[in-house]
Amino acid sequence: MVRVSSFGQQQLLIRGIMNNQSKVFDAQRQIATGKKTDEYRGLAGETGTVLGARSFKSRVETYQQTIDTIRGKLDANDVQLEGMIGAMEKMKESIQTTLANGQAEGFSELLDQTFKFVVNSLNTNFDGTYLFSGAKTGSAPVNVKNLTELDTVATTPGTVDDAFDNGNVAFEARIADGVDLEFGLLADNVAGGIFQEMLDLYRYDQTDELQGELSQTQFDFLQGQIASIDTAINNLRQVHVSNGLAYERLEVVDEQHADTSVFLETFISDLEDVDIAEAITRLNNDQVALEASYRAIGSLSQLSLLNFL
């Protein structure tokens, strides 16, 4: 008994089944992954565009990570600078009170405490590096601990500059294509004037102790120092402002990166991601076609001459 179906018909139906199976598999994969294809070659002419967009997005994310690191250092700078400004203002107020009362009490101790506070602030270690050391991140920027040591290193032919060991180059980082931000502060630039002012007060106190009722000479000296203390504090405030401006610039660039990242994510998604609703509809249709193919070849395999006798 010979079946009616020919070999050619069998092969045609088998190819149809395989084609429908492939379509069902592709639709199932798209629904499972959410992607049009799992290989770049499947994107045809859009491959270069997708690769370029992904490369750009990766670069933006690297910049964002750099910005996060810099933001932490700028915040730390801000805290230390505010502390130093506060300490110097407190010392200035103490001198003004001394002048108003004509009486000095605990001046030497206040001077020593203020200096030590400033030194500790300048030698702050943040995340394994010294904030105010510049390129010399592994060593403390100030090499003296008290005013006595400062007086020693600044004795002729030395100057207060000899108390600083920071590098000459401040921290700098690229935060966007073609955009570099200098965010590091150097200890000698921050506190050079402060150290000189405090050294002058210390040396005077050592020769004519500022304790008890002030003499006219002591009064005149302290009166004259108010202006120079104001200058040192104002210079410190300028550094503080510059640090704040760097922070603001950082935030502006970071917002631009965030917007760019969202745009690129959407752009890449439009090229790579599949429309799930459309994929489900296509899967249903392909499954119906596959089932029809199975039925067709099943029916054909049952045909024989008995059906026609």
Phi and psi in degrees as GROMACS dihedral restraints (atoms count N, CA, C in turn):
[ dihedral_restraints ]
;  ai    aj    ak    al  type     phi  dphi    fc
    3     4     5     6     1  -106.0    20    10
    4     5     6     7     1   132.5    20    10
    6     7     8     9     1   -69.4    20    10
    7     8     9    10     1   152.5    20    10
    9    10    11    12     1   -70.3    20    10
   10    11    12    13     1   -37.0    20    10
   12    13    14    15     1   -61.8    20    10
   13    14    15    16     1   141.4    20    10
   15    16    17    18     1   -94.5    20    10
   16    17    18    19     1   167.3    20    10
   18    19    20    21     1   -61.2    20    10
   19    20    21    22     1   -37.9    20    10
   21    22    23    24     1   -64.1    20    10
   22    23    24    25     1   -39.9    20    10
   24    25    26    27     1   -65.4    20    10
   25    26    27    28     1   -38.9    20    10
   27    28    29    30     1   -61.4    20    10
   28    29    30    31     1   -46.4    20    10
   30    31    32    33     1   -64.2    20    10
   31    32    33    34     1   -38.5    20    10
   33    34    35    36     1   -63.0    20    10
   34    35    36    37     1   -43.4    20    10
   36    37    38    39     1   -68.2    20    10
   37    38    39    40     1   -37.6    20    10
   39    40    41    42     1   -64.4    20    10
   40    41    42    43     1   -42.5    20    10
   42    43    44    45     1   -62.4    20    10
   43    44    45    46     1   -37.1    20    10
   45    46    47    48     1   -64.2    20    10
   46    47    48    49     1   -40.7    20    10
   48    49    50    51     1   -62.9    20    10
   49    50    51    52     1   -45.6    20    10
   51    52    53    54     1   -62.9    20    10
   52    53    54    55     1   -39.5    20    10
   54    55    56    57     1   -65.0    20    10
   55    56    57    58     1   -42.7    20    10
   57    58    59    60     1   -67.6    20    10
   58    59    60    61     1   -37.8    20    10
   60    61    62    63     1   -61.7    20    10
   61    62    63    64     1   -41.1    20    10
   63    64    65    66     1   -63.1    20    10
   64    65    66    67     1   -40.9    20    10
   66    67    68    69     1   -65.3    20    10
   67    68    69    70     1   -41.4    20    10
   69    70    71    72     1   -63.6    20    10
   70    71    72    73     1   -43.7    20    10
   72    73    74    75     1   -61.3    20    10
   73    74    75    76     1   -44.8    20    10
   75    76    77    78     1   -62.3    20    10
   76    77    78    79     1   -42.2    20    10
   78    79    80    81     1   -65.8    20    10
   79    80    81    82     1   -41.1    20    10
   81    82    83    84     1   -63.2    20    10
   82    83    84    85     1   -41.9    20    10
   84    85    86    87     1   -64.7    20    10
   85    86    87    88     1   -42.1    20    10
   87    88    89    90     1   -62.5    20    10
   88    89    90    91     1   -41.1    20    10
   90    91    92    93     1   -66.9    20    10
   91    92    93    94     1   -39.1    20    10
   93    94    95    96     1   -71.0    20    10
   94    95    96    97     1   -38.6    20    10
   96    97    98    99     1   -97.5    20    10
   97    98    99   100     1   -23.2    20    10
   99   100   101   102     1    78.6    20    10
  100   101   102   103     1     4.9    20    10
  102   103   104   105     1  -111.1    20    10
  103   104   105   106     1   149.8    20    10
  105   106   107   108     1   -66.4    20    10
  106   107   108   109     1   -36.3    20    10
  108   109   110   111     1  -152.2    20    10
  109   110   111   112     1   156.7    20    10
  111   112   113   114     1  -101.2    20    10
  112   113   114   115     1     8.4    20    10
  114   115   116   117     1  -133.4    20    10
  115   116   117   118     1   141.6    20    10
  117   118   119   120     1   -62.5    20    10
  118   119   120   121     1   -30.3    20    10
  120   121   122   123     1   -63.2    20    10
  121   122   123   124     1   -21.3    20    10
  123   124   125   126     1   -72.0    20    10
  124   125   126   127     1   -13.0    20    10
  126   127   128   129     1   -89.1    20    10
  127   128   129   130     1    -2.7    20    10
  129   130   131   132     1    54.4    20    10
  130   131   132   133     1  -124.4    20    10
  132   133   134   135     1   -70.0    20    10
  133   134   135   136     1    -8.9    20    10
  135   136   137   138     1   -91.2    20    10
  136   137   138   139     1    -1.0    20    10
  138   139   140   141     1   -58.3    20    10
  139   140   141   142     1   -48.9    20    10
  141   142   143   144     1   -60.5    20    10
  142   143   144   145     1   -40.1    20    10
  144   145   146   147     1   -63.8    20    10
  145   146   147   148     1   -44.3    20    10
  147   148   149   150     1   -65.4    20    10
  148   149   150   151     1   -44.9    20    10
  150   151   152   153     1   -62.0    20    10
  151   152   153   154     1   -40.9    20    10
  153   154   155   156     1   -64.8    20    10
  154   155   156   157     1   -41.4    20    10
  156   157   158   159     1   -66.4    20    10
  157   158   159   160     1   -40.2    20    10
  159   160   161   162     1   -66.3    20    10
  160   161   162   163     1   -39.4    20    10
  162   163   164   165     1   -62.7    20    10
  163   164   165   166     1   -43.2    20    10
  165   166   167   168     1   -64.3    20    10
  166   167   168   169     1   -42.6    20    10
  168   169   170   171     1   -63.3    20    10
  169   170   171   172     1   -40.2    20    10
  171   172   173   174     1   -63.2    20    10
  172   173   174   175     1   -39.3    20    10
  174   175   176   177     1   -66.1    20    10
  175   176   177   178     1   -40.8    20    10
  177   178   179   180     1   -62.6    20    10
  178   179   180   181     1   -42.0    20    10
  180   181   182   183     1   -64.5    20    10
  181   182   183   184     1   -36.0    20    10
  183   184   185   186     1   -64.6    20    10
  184   185   186   187     1   -42.1    20    10
  186   187   188   189     1   -61.8    20    10
  187   188   189   190     1   -39.7    20    10
  189   190   191   192     1   -64.7    20    10
  190   191   192   193     1   -38.0    20    10
  192   193   194   195     1   -65.4    20    10
  193   194   195   196     1   -40.4    20    10
  195   196   197   198     1   -62.6    20    10
  196   197   198   199     1   -42.4    20    10
  198   199   200   201     1   -62.7    20    10
  199   200   201   202     1   -40.0    20    10
  201   202   203   204     1   -60.2    20    10
  202   203   204   205     1   -41.2    20    10
  204   205   206   207     1   -66.0    20    10
  205   206   207   208     1   -45.4    20    10
  207   208   209   210     1   -64.6    20    10
  208   209   210   211     1   -38.8    20    10
  210   211   212   213     1   -58.0    20    10
  211   212   213   214     1   -41.1    20    10
  213   214   215   216     1   -62.5    20    10
  214   215   216   217     1   -41.2    20    10
  216   217   218   219     1   -69.2    20    10
  217   218   219   220     1   -38.8    20    10
  219   220   221   222     1   -65.8    20    10
  220   221   222   223     1   -38.8    20    10
  222   223   224   225     1   -61.9    20    10
  223   224   225   226     1   -43.3    20    10
  225   226   227   228     1   -64.5    20    10
  226   227   228   229     1   -41.1    20    10
  228   229   230   231     1   -56.1    20    10
  229   230   231   232     1   -46.2    20    10
  231   232   233   234     1   -60.4    20    10
  232   233   234   235     1   -44.2    20    10
  234   235   236   237     1   -61.6    20    10
  235   236   237   238     1   -46.5    20    10
  237   238   239   240     1   -67.9    20    10
  238   239   240   241     1   -39.8    20    10
  240   241   242   243     1   -65.7    20    10
  241   242   243   244     1   -42.3    20    10
  243   244   245   246     1   -61.8    20    10
  244   245   246   247     1   -39.9    20    10
  246   247   248   249     1   -63.3    20    10
  247   248   249   250     1   -43.2    20    10
  249   250   251   252     1   -66.6    20    10
  250   251   252   253     1   -41.1    20    10
  252   253   254   255     1   -61.8    20    10
  253   254   255   256     1   -44.3    20    10
  255   256   257   258     1   -61.3    20    10
  256   257   258   259     1   -41.3    20    10
  258   259   260   261     1   -65.3    20    10
  259   260   261   262     1   -41.9    20    10
  261   262   263   264     1   -68.6    20    10
  262   263   264   265     1   -38.5    20    10
  264   265   266   267     1   -65.8    20    10
  265   266   267   268     1   -37.1    20    10
  267   268   269   270     1   -64.4    20    10
  268   269   270   271     1   -40.8    20    10
  270   271   272   273     1   -65.7    20    10
  271   272   273   274     1   -40.4    20    10
  273   274   275   276     1   -62.3    20    10
  274   275   276   277     1   -43.9    20    10
  276   277   278   279     1   -62.5    20    10
  277   278   279   280     1   -36.7    20    10
  279   280   281   282     1   -64.4    20    10
  280   281   282   283     1   -40.9    20    10
  282   283   284   285     1   -65.2    20    10
  283   284   285   286     1   -41.8    20    10
  285   286   287   288     1   -63.4    20    10
  286   287   288   289     1   -38.5    20    10
  288   289   290   291     1   -65.1    20    10
  289   290   291   292     1   -40.5    20    10
  291   292   293   294     1   -60.5    20    10
  292   293   294   295     1   -43.2    20    10
  294   295   296   297     1   -66.8    20    10
  295   296   297   298     1   -39.5    20    10
  297   298   299   300     1   -65.9    20    10
  298   299   300   301     1   -36.3    20    10
  300   301   302   303     1   -91.5    20    10
  301   302   303   304     1   -15.5    20    10
  303   304   305   306     1    66.3    20    10
  304   305   306   307     1    22.7    20    10
  306   307   308   309     1  -141.7    20    10
  307   308   309   310     1   129.2    20    10
  309   310   311   312     1  -106.4    20    10
  310   311   312   313     1   127.5    20    10
  312   313   314   315     1  -134.4    20    10
  313   314   315   316     1   122.9    20    10
  315   316   317   318     1    65.5    20    10
  316   317   318   319     1    27.1    20    10
  318   319   320   321     1   -66.1    20    10
  319   320   321   322     1   -44.4    20    10
  321   322   323   324     1   -59.9    20    10
  322   323   324   325     1   -42.9    20    10
  324   325   326   327     1   -65.5    20    10
  325   326   327   328     1   -42.1    20    10
  327   328   329   330     1   -62.4    20    10
  328   329   330   331     1   -43.5    20    10
  330   331   332   333     1   -61.4    20    10
  331   332   333   334     1   -44.9    20    10
  333   334   335   336     1   -65.4    20    10
  334   335   336   337     1   -42.9    20    10
  336   337   338   339     1   -65.4    20    10
  337   338   339   340     1   -40.4    20    10
  339   340   341   342     1   -63.6    20    10
  340   341   342   343     1   -43.3    20    10
  342   343   344   345     1   -63.4    20    10
  343   344   345   346     1   -45.1    20    10
  345   346   347   348     1   -63.1    20    10
  346   347   348   349     1   -37.1    20    10
  348   349   350   351     1   -63.4    20    10
  349   350   351   352     1   -44.3    20    10
  351   352   353   354     1   -63.7    20    10
  352   353   354   355     1   -42.5    20    10
  354   355   356   357     1   -62.3    20    10
  355   356   357   358     1   -45.9    20    10
  357   358   359   360     1   -61.6    20    10
  358   359   360   361     1   -37.5    20    10
  360   361   362   363     1   -65.5    20    10
  361   362   363   364     1   -43.7    20    10
  363   364   365   366     1   -67.9    20    10
  364   365   366   367     1   -28.0    20    10
  366   367   368   369     1   -94.0    20    10
  367   368   369   370     1    19.7    20    10
  369   370   371   372     1   -62.6    20    10
  370   371   372   373     1   130.6    20    10
  372   373   374   375     1  -105.4    20    10
  373   374   375   376     1   120.2    20    10
  375   376   377   378     1  -122.5    20    10
  376   377   378   379     1   119.8    20    10
  378   379   380   381     1    56.2    20    10
  379   380   381   382     1    38.6    20    10
  381   382   383   384     1    87.4    20    10
  382   383   384   385     1     0.3    20    10
  384   385   386   387     1  -131.7    20    10
  385   386   387   388     1   151.6    20    10
  387   388   389   390     1   -82.3    20    10
  388   389   390   391     1   126.5    20    10
  390   391   392   393     1   -58.1    20    10
  391   392   393   394     1   -39.9    20    10
  393   394   395   396     1  -107.9    20    10
  394   395   396   397     1    22.4    20    10
  396   397   398   399     1   -95.5    20    10
  397   398   399   400     1    -9.1    20    10
  399   400   401   402     1    66.0    20    10
  400   401   402   403     1  -137.1    20    10
  402   403   404   405     1   -67.3    20    10
  403   404   405   406     1   -22.1    20    10
  405   406   407   408     1   -87.3    20    10
  406   407   408   409     1    68.1    20    10
  408   409   410   411     1   -68.9    20    10
  409   410   411   412     1   -20.0    20    10
  411   412   413   414     1   -89.6    20    10
  412   413   414   415     1    -2.7    20    10
  414   415   416   417     1  -128.9    20    10
  415   416   417   418     1   146.8    20    10
  417   418   419   420     1   -64.1    20    10
  418   419   420   421     1   138.2    20    10
  420   421   422   423     1   -75.1    20    10
  421   422   423   424     1   -20.5    20    10
  423   424   425   426     1  -114.9    20    10
  424   425   426   427     1   127.6    20    10
  426   427   428   429     1  -102.8    20    10
  427   428   429   430     1     9.6    20    10
  429   430   431   432     1  -119.9    20    10
  430   431   432   433     1   153.5    20    10
  432   433   434   435     1  -109.4    20    10
  433   434   435   436     1   -21.0    20    10
  435   436   437   438     1  -149.4    20    10
  436   437   438   439     1   176.0    20    10
  438   439   440   441     1   -69.3    20    10
  439   440   441   442     1   -28.3    20    10
  441   442   443   444     1   -62.9    20    10
  442   443   444   445     1   -44.6    20    10
  444   445   446   447     1   -67.6    20    10
  445   446   447   448     1   -36.8    20    10
  447   448   449   450     1   -62.6    20    10
  448   449   450   451     1   -42.6    20    10
  450   451   452   453     1   -60.8    20    10
  451   452   453   454     1   -37.7    20    10
  453   454   455   456     1   -67.7    20    10
  454   455   456   457     1   -48.4    20    10
  456   457   458   459     1   -71.9    20    10
  457   458   459   460     1   -22.1    20    10
  459   460   461   462     1   -93.7    20    10
  460   461   462   463     1     1.8    20    10
  462   463   464   465     1   -71.0    20    10
  463   464   465   466     1   142.8    20    10
  465   466   467   468     1   -47.9    20    10
  466   467   468   469     1   130.8    20    10
  468   469   470   471     1   -91.1    20    10
  469   470   471   472     1    15.2    20    10
  471   472   473   474     1   -79.5    20    10
  472   473   474   475     1   170.8    20    10
  474   475   476   477     1  -138.6    20    10
  475   476   477   478     1   176.4    20    10
  477   478   479   480     1   -63.2    20    10
  478   479   480   481     1   -21.8    20    10
  480   481   482   483     1   -60.5    20    10
  481   482   483   484     1   -26.0    20    10
  483   484   485   486     1   -71.5    20    10
  484   485   486   487     1    -9.1    20    10
  486   487   488   489     1   -84.3    20    10
  487   488   489   490     1    -5.8    20    10
  489   490   491   492     1  -110.2    20    10
  490   491   492   493     1   135.1    20    10
  492   493   494   495     1  -117.5    20    10
  493   494   495   496     1    13.9    20    10
  495   496   497   498     1   -69.8    20    10
  496   497   498   499     1   161.9    20    10
  498   499   500   501     1   -74.0    20    10
  499   500   501   502     1   175.5    20    10
  501   502   503   504     1   -95.0    20    10
  502   503   504   505     1   -11.1    20    10
  504   505   506   507     1  -114.5    20    10
  505   506   507   508     1   126.6    20    10
  507   508   509   510     1   -82.9    20    10
  508   509   510   511     1   166.0    20    10
  510   511   512   513     1   -62.1    20    10
  511   512   513   514     1   140.1    20    10
  513   514   515   516     1  -146.4    20    10
  514   515   516   517     1   144.0    20    10
  516   517   518   519     1  -146.6    20    10
  517   518   519   520     1   152.7    20    10
  519   520   521   522     1   -88.2    20    10
  520   521   522   523     1   123.1    20    10
  522   523   524   525     1  -110.8    20    10
  523   524   525   526     1    -4.7    20    10
  525   526   527   528     1  -166.0    20    10
  526   527   528   529     1   167.7    20    10
  528   529   530   531     1   -58.3    20    10
  529   530   531   532     1   117.1    20    10
  531   532   533   534     1    76.3    20    10
  532   533   534   535     1     8.9    20    10
  534   535   536   537     1  -120.6    20    10
  535   536   537   538     1   114.6    20    10
  537   538   539   540     1  -110.9    20    10
  538   539   540   541     1   142.1    20    10
  540   541   542   543     1  -123.4    20    10
  541   542   543   544     1   124.3    20    10
  543   544   545   546     1   -90.0    20    10
  544   545   546   547     1   114.5    20    10
  546   547   548   549     1  -120.4    20    10
  547   548   549   550     1    -8.0    20    10
  549   550   551   552     1   -84.6    20    10
  550   551   552   553     1   153.7    20    10
  552   553   554   555     1  -121.0    20    10
  553   554   555   556     1   141.8    20    10
  555   556   557   558     1  -101.5    20    10
  556   557   558   559     1   132.8    20    10
  558   559   560   561     1   -56.5    20    10
  559   560   561   562     1   -41.8    20    10
  561   562   563   564     1   -67.9    20    10
  562   563   564   565     1   -33.3    20    10
  564   565   566   567     1   -71.2    20    10
  565   566   567   568     1   -33.6    20    10
  567   568   569   570     1   -74.8    20    10
  568   569   570   571     1   -45.0    20    10
  570   571   572   573     1  -123.2    20    10
  571   572   573   574     1     9.7    20    10
  573   574   575   576     1   -56.5    20    10
  574   575   576   577     1   -46.2    20    10
  576   577   578   579     1   -67.5    20    10
  577   578   579   580     1   -36.9    20    10
  579   580   581   582     1   -64.2    20    10
  580   581   582   583     1   -44.8    20    10
  582   583   584   585     1   -61.4    20    10
  583   584   585   586     1   -41.7    20    10
  585   586   587   588     1   -65.4    20    10
  586   587   588   589     1   -41.6    20    10
  588   589   590   591     1   -63.9    20    10
  589   590   591   592     1   -43.9    20    10
  591   592   593   594     1   -71.1    20    10
  592   593   594   595     1   -31.5    20    10
  594   595   596   597     1   -66.8    20    10
  595   596   597   598     1   -39.4    20    10
  597   598   599   600     1   -62.6    20    10
  598   599   600   601     1   -43.0    20    10
  600   601   602   603     1   -64.8    20    10
  601   602   603   604     1   -41.4    20    10
  603   604   605   606     1   -63.5    20    10
  604   605   606   607     1   -46.4    20    10
  606   607   608   609     1   -65.2    20    10
  607   608   609   610     1   -38.1    20    10
  609   610   611   612     1   -65.5    20    10
  610   611   612   613     1   -42.7    20    10
  612   613   614   615     1   -64.0    20    10
  613   614   615   616     1   -30.2    20    10
  615   616   617   618     1   -72.4    20    10
  616   617   618   619     1   -31.0    20    10
  618   619   620   621     1   -92.8    20    10
  619   620   621   622     1   -29.3    20    10
  621   622   623   624     1  -143.0    20    10
  622   623   624   625     1    83.1    20    10
  624   625   626   627     1   -52.4    20    10
  625   626   627   628     1   127.9    20    10
  627   628   629   630     1   -87.0    20    10
  628   629   630   631     1    83.4    20    10
  630   631   632   633     1  -149.3    20    10
  631   632   633   634     1   130.5    20    10
  633   634   635   636     1    84.8    20    10
  634   635   636   637     1  -156.8    20    10
  636   637   638   639     1   -66.7    20    10
  637   638   639   640     1   134.8    20    10
  639   640   641   642     1   -79.4    20    10
  640   641   642   643     1   138.8    20    10
  642   643   644   645     1   -82.2    20    10
  643   644   645   646     1   168.7    20    10
  645   646   647   648     1   -62.9    20    10
  646   647   648   649     1   -37.4    20    10
  648   649   650   651     1   -63.9    20    10
  649   650   651   652     1   -44.1    20    10
  651   652   653   654     1   -64.4    20    10
  652   653   654   655     1   -41.6    20    10
  654   655   656   657     1   -60.0    20    10
  655   656   657   658     1   -47.8    20    10
  657   658   659   660     1   -62.4    20    10
  658   659   660   661     1   -38.7    20    10
  660   661   662   663     1   -64.5    20    10
  661   662   663   664     1   -50.0    20    10
  663   664   665   666     1   -64.6    20    10
  664   665   666   667     1   -37.4    20    10
  666   667   668   669     1   -60.5    20    10
  667   668   669   670     1   -40.9    20    10
  669   670   671   672     1   -69.8    20    10
  670   671   672   673     1   -25.4    20    10
  672   673   674   675     1   -79.4    20    10
  673   674   675   676     1   -18.5    20    10
  675   676   677   678     1   -57.7    20    10
  676   677   678   679     1   -44.2    20    10
  678   679   680   681     1   -63.5    20    10
  679   680   681   682     1   -43.4    20    10
  681   682   683   684     1   -69.9    20    10
  682   683   684   685     1   -33.1    20    10
  684   685   686   687     1   -65.2    20    10
  685   686   687   688     1   -41.2    20    10
  687   688   689   690     1   -58.8    20    10
  688   689   690   691     1   -42.2    20    10
  690   691   692   693     1   -62.4    20    10
  691   692   693   694     1   -44.5    20    10
  693   694   695   696     1   -62.9    20    10
  694   695   696   697     1   -41.5    20    10
  696   697   698   699     1   -67.5    20    10
  697   698   699   700     1   -41.1    20    10
  699   700   701   702     1   -64.0    20    10
  700   701   702   703     1   -38.4    20    10
  702   703   704   705     1   -63.1    20    10
  703   704   705   706     1   -39.5    20    10
  705   706   707   708     1   -66.0    20    10
  706   707   708   709     1   -37.8    20    10
  708   709   710   711     1   -64.9    20    10
  709   710   711   712     1   -36.8    20    10
  711   712   713   714     1   -62.6    20    10
  712   713   714   715     1   -40.3    20    10
  714   715   716   717     1   -63.1    20    10
  715   716   717   718     1   -40.8    20    10
  717   718   719   720     1   -61.8    20    10
  718   719   720   721     1   -42.8    20    10
  720   721   722   723     1   -64.1    20    10
  721   722   723   724     1   -43.2    20    10
  723   724   725   726     1   -61.3    20    10
  724   725   726   727     1   -39.0    20    10
  726   727   728   729     1   -64.0    20    10
  727   728   729   730     1   -40.2    20    10
  729   730   731   732     1   -65.6    20    10
  730   731   732   733     1   -38.6    20    10
  732   733   734   735     1   -65.3    20    10
  733   734   735   736     1   -39.0    20    10
  735   736   737   738     1   -62.1    20    10
  736   737   738   739     1   -39.1    20    10
  738   739   740   741     1   -64.7    20    10
  739   740   741   742     1   -42.9    20    10
  741   742   743   744     1   -64.0    20    10
  742   743   744   745     1   -42.0    20    10
  744   745   746   747     1   -62.8    20    10
  745   746   747   748     1   -39.0    20    10
  747   748   749   750     1   -60.9    20    10
  748   749   750   751     1   -43.1    20    10
  750   751   752   753     1   -65.7    20    10
  751   752   753   754     1   -38.5    20    10
  753   754   755   756     1   -63.1    20    10
  754   755   756   757     1   -46.7    20    10
  756   757   758   759     1   -65.0    20    10
  757   758   759   760     1   -38.7    20    10
  759   760   761   762     1   -63.9    20    10
  760   761   762   763     1   -39.8    20    10
  762   763   764   765     1   -63.9    20    10
  763   764   765   766     1   -39.0    20    10
  765   766   767   768     1   -63.6    20    10
  766   767   768   769     1   -40.9    20    10
  768   769   770   771     1   -64.1    20    10
  769   770   771   772     1   -40.4    20    10
  771   772   773   774     1   -61.9    20    10
  772   773   774   775     1   -44.0    20    10
  774   775   776   777     1   -64.4    20    10
  775   776   777   778     1   -41.9    20    10
  777   778   779   780     1   -64.0    20    10
  778   779   780   781     1   -41.0    20    10
  780   781   782   783     1   -62.9    20    10
  781   782   783   784     1   -42.4    20    10
  783   784   785   786     1   -63.5    20    10
  784   785   786   787     1   -43.5    20    10
  786   787   788   789     1   -61.2    20    10
  787   788   789   790     1   -46.3    20    10
  789   790   791   792     1   -65.3    20    10
  790   791   792   793     1   -38.6    20    10
  792   793   794   795     1   -60.4    20    10
  793   794   795   796     1   -43.5    20    10
  795   796   797   798     1   -67.3    20    10
  796   797   798   799     1   -42.8    20    10
  798   799   800   801     1   -61.5    20    10
  799   800   801   802     1   -46.4    20    10
  801   802   803   804     1   -66.3    20    10
  802   803   804   805     1   -39.4    20    10
  804   805   806   807     1   -61.3    20    10
  805   806   807   808     1   -40.9    20    10
  807   808   809   810     1   -61.7    20    10
  808   809   810   811     1   -32.8    20    10
  810   811   812   813     1   -84.4    20    10
  811   812   813   814     1   -35.1    20    10
  813   814   815   816     1  -100.8    20    10
  814   815   816   817     1   -37.0    20    10
  816   817   818   819     1   -79.5    20    10
  817   818   819   820     1   147.7    20    10
  819   820   821   822     1   -95.2    20    10
  820   821   822   823     1   152.8    20    10
  822   823   824   825     1   -78.2    20    10
  823   824   825   826     1   107.2    20    10
  825   826   827   828     1   -59.7    20    10
  826   827   828   829     1   -43.0    20    10
  828   829   830   831     1   -61.7    20    10
  829   830   831   832     1   -43.1    20    10
  831   832   833   834     1   -65.3    20    10
  832   833   834   835     1   -39.9    20    10
  834   835   836   837     1   -65.1    20    10
  835   836   837   838     1   -39.4    20    10
  837   838   839   840     1   -65.0    20    10
  838   839   840   841     1   -42.6    20    10
  840   841   842   843     1   -61.7    20    10
  841   842   843   844     1   -44.2    20    10
  843   844   845   846     1   -64.7    20    10
  844   845   846   847     1   -38.2    20    10
  846   847   848   849     1   -62.7    20    10
  847   848   849   850     1   -44.4    20    10
  849   850   851   852     1   -59.9    20    10
  850   851   852   853     1   -44.9    20    10
  852   853   854   855     1   -63.8    20    10
  853   854   855   856     1   -41.7    20    10
  855   856   857   858     1   -67.0    20    10
  856   857   858   859     1   -35.7    20    10
  858   859   860   861     1   -66.5    20    10
  859   860   861   862     1   -38.6    20    10
  861   862   863   864     1   -63.9    20    10
  862   863   864   865     1   -43.1    20    10
  864   865   866   867     1   -64.5    20    10
  865   866   867   868     1   -38.8    20    10
  867   868   869   870     1   -66.6    20    10
  868   869   870   871     1   -41.8    20    10
  870   871   872   873     1   -63.0    20    10
  871   872   873   874     1   -39.1    20    10
  873   874   875   876     1   -63.9    20    10
  874   875   876   877     1   -37.7    20    10
  876   877   878   879     1   -64.5    20    10
  877   878   879   880     1   -42.6    20    10
  879   880   881   882     1   -61.1    20    10
  880   881   882   883     1   -43.3    20    10
  882   883   884   885     1   -66.2    20    10
  883   884   885   886     1   -38.6    20    10
  885   886   887   888     1   -63.4    20    10
  886   887   888   889     1   -47.7    20    10
  888   889   890   891     1   -70.9    20    10
  889   890   891   892     1   -29.2    20    10
  891   892   893   894     1   -67.4    20    10
  892   893   894   895     1   -41.4    20    10
  894   895   896   897     1   -66.8    20    10
  895   896   897   898     1   -40.0    20    10
  897   898   899   900     1   -64.6    20    10
  898   899   900   901     1   -36.5    20    10
  900   901   902   903     1   -69.4    20    10
  901   902   903   904     1   -17.8    20    10
  903   904   905   906     1   -91.1    20    10
  904   905   906   907     1    -9.0    20    10
  906   907   908   909     1   -73.2    20    10
  907   908   909   910     1   139.1    20    10
  909   910   911   912     1  -151.5    20    10
  910   911   912   913     1   175.2    20    10
  912   913   914   915     1   -66.1    20    10
  913   914   915   916     1   -19.5    20    10
  915   916   917   918     1   -63.0    20    10
  916   917   918   919     1   -29.8    20    10
  918   919   920   921     1   -65.7    20    10
  919   920   921   922     1   -19.2    20    10
  921   922   923   924     1  -111.5    20    10
  922   923   924   925     1     0.5    20    10
